[in-house]
């Protein structure tokens, strides 16, 4: 009987522990804006990939340019906001410049360029 009680408690704890989802991380990305362009990092296409495993969120992203003065600030803001999600143990961000960022046709139209 004691074994069943322990198993039931472990199962309940597992069911109650919220795990972060890719969709939740994307929603956070939509609230973080590049201060120069005033468009969120998701819409800008700066986020190349999001992987989540065991509470660790791995993000592969880029900046609008290699010399982006707000790049480190964006990394800090993304890290701090994603860490607020239930179940996130750590956030790892890999900033890459290959492939280089290219605005989509939709974004170009939105920006009028």
Rosetta blueprint (number, residue, H / E / L):
1 X L
2 X H
3 X H
4 X H
5 X H
6 X H
7 X H
8 X H
9 X H
10 X H
11 X H
12 X H
13 X H
14 X H
15 X H
16 X H
17 X L
18 X L
19 X L
20 X L
21 X L
22 X H
23 X H
24 X H
25 X H
26 X H
27 X H
28 X H
29 X H
30 X L
31 X L
32 X L
33 X E
34 X E
35 X L
36 X L
37 X L
38 X L
39 X E
40 X E
41 X H
42 X H
43 X H
44 X H
45 X L
46 X L
47 X E
48 X E
49 X E
50 X E
51 X E
52 X E
53 X E
54 X L
55 X L
56 X E
57 X E
58 X E
59 X E
60 X E
61 X E
62 X L
63 X L
64 X L
65 X L
66 X L
67 X L
68 X L
69 X L
70 X L
71 X H
72 X H
73 X H
74 X H
75 X H
76 X H
77 X H
78 X H
79 X H
80 X H
81 X H
82 X H
83 X L
84 X L
85 X L
86 X L
87 X L
88 X L
89 X L
90 X E
91 X E
92 X E
93 X E
94 X E
95 X E
96 X L
97 X L
98 X L
99 X L
100 X L
101 X L
102 X L
103 X L
104 X L
105 X H
106 X H
107 X H
108 X H
109 X H
110 X H
111 X H
112 X L
113 X L
